[in-house]
């Protein structure tokens, strides 16, 4: 984030909101979702007055801290087909491609330096269990008539892209790119300001009242408006519209020092984003200066909506797993120094897809449940939320992202206690499988439970 701010040449924060103001639309949250929504509203209705408030700086939350991998849902096709059906899975993937096209157009416009690198996406298997999952992915793509979206790579073909003794075979997805996420957030902020969006940073919302006229209160001001968009990521886990359908997990990442002769040592000459086929996935990519970002989606689970718990961004064990994965998956690099480690909460929906909906009165609209797939899905969010605000009936509001009935998680304390037990069991299973040994019977049972209970999150 500091690098992105530095790239702006000392651009100061926008002023904090003070006093009373009136507008057509208020957007709460200055991450990708809020910024895309504001920009699309102004593109479609230039005369609409739009105010965006952000508690800190635009892009300083989850949007600016994510792994920067940009891809839609072709990689999740087999899981989506199993849980939602083939038609819904294909619909999600095709809308993700539309979002990918829009993000590419924005990122590659003249004058925007967001380190956009488009070279596809790789998934690699590192165990027998992951080989089975890989075959299922390939078979599903063939069965649904989209085999060109997921190309199987044997060991030889995979070695032509990246060499590792841990990698057995792979899948190449042509749809995939990497971006410097904080730079993208700040470019979206700039575009919103240029489009006439009134942006107030360091302005947290303190209260909201929904009526024929909505009232948003902040520490030093208030806003009267016709409609409100809540794009506050994990904070929505406490909102009545979202809380039954969202759980708060966490993800951790590390950034290595610059690695000399990276290309020659492991043959990684392209710019693919890469991930293994664990459920608690390891995901990684390289930067322009040959650092490697390695992430692990295995962080702790928060109790209820306590997204501010220290475990969400200060869990040493989770950061250590990401660091260990760098050395284990790419052993030819030795043990490069880690220059930075960080973690954060992620909003995981009960069926692993984001959802966008309006309150019964139709004045408040929310979007959440990104489940760690943020960059591409937030553009989908911008399309859906802006369409809901404008009352449009189109491919976005008619899509499964807006129309489906999202399942509910079990009530507390069963949600968190059960989730933590299943998490521990799956971690134990996946670590055993990577060592080539059979997981303990108790771990296998715990990992099997979500499938037995038809709970989509945690189902291997």
GILINWO-V639663 format. One record per residue. RES is the residue in three letters. PHI is phi in whole degrees, -180 to 180 (NA if undefined). Layout:
RES;PHI / RES;PHI
This chain:
UNK;NA / UNK;-62 / UNK;-65 / UNK;-64 / UNK;-65 / UNK;-63 / UNK;-64 / UNK;-85 / UNK;70 / UNK;82 / UNK;-59 / UNK;-76 / UNK;-61 / UNK;-71 / UNK;-64 / UNK;-70 / UNK;-66 / UNK;-136 / UNK;82 / UNK;-102 / UNK;-140 / UNK;-125 / UNK;-158 / UNK;-77 / UNK;-130 / UNK;-114 / UNK;-112 / UNK;-103 / UNK;120 / UNK;-106 / UNK;-91 / UNK;-56 / UNK;-61 / UNK;-64 / UNK;-69 / UNK;-60 / UNK;-63 / UNK;-61 / UNK;-65 / UNK;-67 / UNK;-61 / UNK;-71 / UNK;-68 / UNK;-83 / UNK;-135 / UNK;-59 / UNK;-82 / UNK;-70 / UNK;-91 / UNK;-127 / UNK;-115 / UNK;-119 / UNK;-115 / UNK;-133 / UNK;-64 / UNK;-126 / UNK;-113 / UNK;-57 / UNK;88 / UNK;-84 / UNK;-96 / UNK;-60 / UNK;-61 / UNK;-79 / UNK;-106 / UNK;-75 / UNK;-72 / UNK;78 / UNK;-88 / UNK;-120 / UNK;-160 / UNK;-91 / UNK;-113 / UNK;-64 / UNK;-70 / UNK;-105 / UNK;-60 / UNK;-66 / UNK;-66 / UNK;-67 / UNK;-64 / UNK;-69 / UNK;-95 / UNK;-119 / UNK;101 / UNK;-62 / UNK;-63 / UNK;-66 / UNK;-62 / UNK;-66 / UNK;-62 / UNK;-61 / UNK;-66 / UNK;-70 / UNK;-68 / UNK;-62 / UNK;-65 / UNK;-61 / UNK;-65 / UNK;-61 / UNK;-61 / UNK;-68 / UNK;-65 / UNK;-59 / UNK;-60 / UNK;-68 / UNK;-70 / UNK;-98 / UNK;-64 / UNK;-55 / UNK;90 / UNK;-105 / UNK;-115 / UNK;-114 / UNK;59 / UNK;-70 / UNK;-129 / UNK;-116 / UNK;-143 / UNK;88 / UNK;-136 / UNK;-116 / UNK;-117 / UNK;-124 / UNK;-100 / UNK;-131 / UNK;-159 / UNK;-59 / UNK;-63 / UNK;-74 / UNK;-60 / UNK;-63 / UNK;-63 / UNK;-60 / UNK;-62 / UNK;-65 / UNK;-62 / UNK;-64 / UNK;-64 / UNK;-65 / UNK;-61 / UNK;-66 / UNK;-62 / UNK;-91 / UNK;77 / UNK;-130 / UNK;-63 / UNK;-72 / UNK;-85 / UNK;-144 / UNK;-103 / UNK;-75 / UNK;-119 / UNK;-76 / UNK;-59 / UNK;-65 / UNK;-66 / UNK;-67 / UNK;-63 / UNK;-71 / UNK;-102 / UNK;-161 / UNK;-107 / UNK;-158 / UNK;-66 / UNK;-83 / UNK;-87 / UNK;-100 / UNK;-157 / UNK;-151 / UNK;-128 / UNK;-106 / UNK;-105 / UNK;-60 / UNK;-85 / UNK;173 / UNK;-151 / UNK;-122 / UNK;-148 / UNK;-83 / UNK;-65 / UNK;-67 / UNK;-63 / UNK;-63 / UNK;-60 / UNK;-72 / UNK;-68 / UNK;-65 / UNK;-58 / UNK;-61 / UNK;-64 / UNK;-63 / UNK;-63 / UNK;-66 / UNK;-81 / UNK;101 / UNK;-73 / UNK;-85 / UNK;-108 / UNK;-120 / UNK;-93 / UNK;52 / UNK;-132 / UNK;-71 / UNK;-74 / UNK;-107 / UNK;-164 / UNK;-139 / UNK;-126 / UNK;-100 / UNK;-160 / UNK;-58 / UNK;-121 / UNK;-90 / UNK;-124 / UNK;-110 / UNK;-108 / UNK;-128 / UNK;-61 / UNK;-125 / UNK;-165 / UNK;-155 / UNK;-130 / UNK;-97 / UNK;-153 / UNK;-87 / UNK;-145 / UNK;-131 / UNK;-113 / UNK;-101 / UNK;-125 / UNK;-110 / UNK;56 / UNK;-64 / UNK;-62 / UNK;-71 / UNK;-63 / UNK;-97 / UNK;-84 / UNK;-61 / UNK;-74 / UNK;-108 / UNK;-57 / UNK;-68 / UNK;-112 / UNK;-128 / UNK;-120 / UNK;-105 / UNK;-102 / UNK;-147 / UNK;-132 / UNK;-127 / UNK;-143 / UNK;-129 / UNK;-122 / UNK;-79 / UNK;-66 / UNK;-61 / UNK;-108 / UNK;-69 / UNK;53 / UNK;-56 / UNK;-61 / UNK;-72 / UNK;-75 / UNK;-130 / UNK;70 / UNK;-88 / UNK;-98 / UNK;-88 / UNK;-121 / UNK;-65 / UNK;-81 / UNK;-132 / UNK;-150 / UNK;-83 / UNK;-111 / UNK;-65 / UNK;-74 / UNK;-86 / UNK;-68 / UNK;-97 / UNK;-126 / UNK;-154 / UNK;-158 / UNK;-108 / UNK;-104 / UNK;-65 / UNK;-103 / UNK;63 / UNK;-86 / UNK;-120 / UNK;-93 / UNK;-121 / UNK;-118 / UNK;-135 / UNK;-86 / UNK;-111 / UNK;-68 / UNK;-63 / UNK;-105 / UNK;-78 / UNK;-77 / UNK;53 / UNK;-108 / UNK;-81 / UNK;-71 / UNK;-89 / UNK;-56 / UNK;-60 / UNK;-62 / UNK;-69 / UNK;-139 / UNK;-136 / UNK;-89 / UNK;-63 / UNK;-63 / UNK;-69 / UNK;-63 / UNK;-65 / UNK;-64 / UNK;-64 / UNK;-65 / UNK;-63 / UNK;-64 / UNK;-60 / UNK;-73 / UNK;-74 / UNK;-78 / UNK;-126 / UNK;-65 / UNK;-66 / UNK;-88 / UNK;70 / UNK;-126 / UNK;-62 / UNK;-63 / UNK;-96 / UNK;-89 / UNK;-157 / UNK;-137 / UNK;-155 / UNK;-146 / UNK;-167 / UNK;-77 / UNK;-129 / UNK;-93 / UNK;-104 / UNK;-81 / UNK;-70 / UNK;-125 / UNK;72 / UNK;-118 / UNK;-67 / UNK;-140 / UNK;-138 / UNK;-152 / UNK;-115 / UNK;-67 / UNK;-55 / UNK;-78 / UNK;79 / UNK;-103 / UNK;-117 / UNK;-126 / UNK;-128 / UNK;-145 / UNK;-165 / UNK;85 / UNK;-70 / UNK;58 / UNK;85 / UNK;-111 / UNK;-61 / UNK;-61 / UNK;-63 / UNK;-67 / UNK;-71 / UNK;-69 / UNK;-57 / UNK;-60 / UNK;-61 / UNK;-65 / UNK;-67 / UNK;-69 / UNK;-64 / UNK;-69 / UNK;-63 / UNK;-60 / UNK;-83 / UNK;70 / UNK;-86 / UNK;-104 / UNK;-145 / UNK;-64 / UNK;-83 / UNK;-71 / UNK;-90 / UNK;-83 / UNK;-64 / UNK;-67 / UNK;-110 / UNK;-97 / UNK;-75 / UNK;-86 / UNK;-77 / UNK;-62 / UNK;-101 / UNK;-75 / UNK;-60 / UNK;-70 / UNK;-75 / UNK;-88 / UNK;-64 / UNK;-59 / UNK;-76 / UNK;-61 / UNK;-64 / UNK;-61 / UNK;-68 / UNK;-66 / UNK;-66 / UNK;-57 / UNK;-63 / UNK;-66 / UNK;-68 / UNK;-58 / UNK;-63 / UNK;-64 / UNK;-70 / UNK;-69 / UNK;-65 / UNK;-62 / UNK;-69 / UNK;-87 / UNK;80 / UNK;-120 / UNK;-78 / UNK;-63 / UNK;-62 / UNK;-59 / UNK;-66 / UNK;-66 / UNK;-63 / UNK;-65 / UNK;-62 / UNK;-71 / UNK;-80 / UNK;-56 / UNK;-56 / UNK;-64 / UNK;-63 / UNK;-95 / UNK;59 / UNK;-99 / UNK;-72 / UNK;-78 / UNK;90 / UNK;-88 / UNK;-77
